[in-house]
């Protein structure tokens, strides 16, 4: 979003919100921005290696779902969703 658009939005909010509404909205925006930053935080090589070690240990222990089985489940879920959409369309 351009700076001019953001400034226009800010002015609109100044003119329409009460001080308590502004504070509530500001706190929610800050919380959301922090959670988004955490999601985007890059992993260190140590963290990546630890995740790979854990995945390899799980694989060696026979944990998890084989690739083909996972794809079969996904295709079944997708087919079920399509059937439900078709049934809903027919009901209208």
N, C-alpha and C positions, 0 to 999 in steps of 0.2 A: 504494500500500500504506500502511496506517495506521502511525503511529509505534509504536503498541502491538504491531502485528504484526512490524514491523522489530525492535523490542527483543526480542520473543520469539525471533525467528530468530537474533539476535545471541547471546542467552543459550544457545540450543541449540548454536550453533557453538562458543562458548566451552567448553561442556561436552563436546563430542565431538571436536574437532580438536586435533591436537598443535600446539605453537608453530610448527613448520616448515610444517604444513598451513595454519595461519592466515596466515602470511606469504605463502605461495604464492598462496592464494586472494585475499588483499588486493591483491597486485601485479596479478593478472589483472583484478580488479574495477576497479582504478585505470586500467589500460591500456584496458579496454573503455569506461569512462566517458569517457576523453579522446578516444577514436576517435569515440564518439557525439557528443560536443560539437563535434568538427571537422566532422562530417556536417551538423550543424544550424547551423553558422556562417552568418550572413546575408551575402549578397554586398553589396559597395558598388556604388554607381551606376557607378563607373568600371569595375568588373569586369563588370557586366551589359552596359555599352556595348561593352566589348572583346569579350565573347562574341557579341554581336549583330553587330559588325563582322566578326568571323571567319566567322560563319554566312553573312552576306551575301556576303562574298568567295568562300566556297566555293560558294555558289549561283551566283554570277556566273561562276565557273570551270567550272560544269557538274558539280561534285562532289555526291555524295549520291544519294539514291533518291527519285524522285517519290512523292508521297503515295499515289497509287493503287497503285503497285507495292509500296510498303511494306505497305499494307493487304492486298493479294493474298497476299504472303508470310506475313503474320500469319494470315490465314484458312487457308492451306494447312497451316501449322504446327499450328493449332488442330484442323483436321480430322484430321491425322495422329495427334495426341495422342488424340483421341476414338476413332479406329480401334484404336489400341494398347490403350486402356483396355477397349474392347469385346472385343478378342481375349483379353486377360488374364482378363476376367470369364468368357468362354466356356471357357477352359482350366481353370478351377477346378471 
